[in-house]
Amino acid sequence: MSSLNVLLHKEWRENVRTFKLFWIPIVFVIFGVIEPITNHFLPEIMKSVGNLPEGAEFTWPEFRGEDIFISLIGQYQLIGILIIILAFMGSISGERKTGTATLLYVRPMSFGHYFISKWVVVNAIVLASVWLGFMAAWYYIRILFNPVAVGEVFAFLGIYSLWLVFAVTVVLAFSAWLSTGATAGLSIFILLIFQVIDGVVGAYWTVTPWKLSTYASSAFGAPVDQSAYWMSIGLTVILIVLLVLFGMYMAKRNAAKTLV
């Protein structure tokens, strides 16, 4: 376990040095603050700049705090996932390309520990950032809208966190397998474009990791097929484990491609 601890410290220092530990949480918190404030003041903004005819009235839907949480997921599903891909697509492939990995590979190191150290640190940064964003949103939701039950919020975040772990695992596994550019392209297809495809034709299947962001809303009382919900969670966990094993294997297999 000593080698794993060394690698964990190495990854932590690397993310501090590249400022990912700071700017990623800031971005998620900013979006978390903007979402409730924008939705609260949007009717007034529309009235002032909407150029409506005199006497015309525009009825704006009345949002609940739960609606703001679900709306914020929409922001994180696009911009947040894109940030994760761009920030970590070179986590392993980048070290091979620059030759940095050579300093690690010449040492008696477990490639399993190597991949797991990155997986743990990246997930810690991503989950902490997203949770901070939702906590910031929750604070303003309580002020501007209605209080949302603590249990519902944490159930909501727990389900969505599993999707984020899946997204991180996809990016790191592809980084161990492919070049940085190919990792970015394939990750965008799997995590973003396929998400759109699932939204369009996903009515024909209900058991998939891409449904987790939708199933998260069930924490606020939205109707959901419980069997599909739990099967999606189980399938996502299995895919995460398989992707971690695949990432370990590809990190070891592609070690010979490291530039010296």
Disulfide bonds with the S-S distance in Angstrom:
none
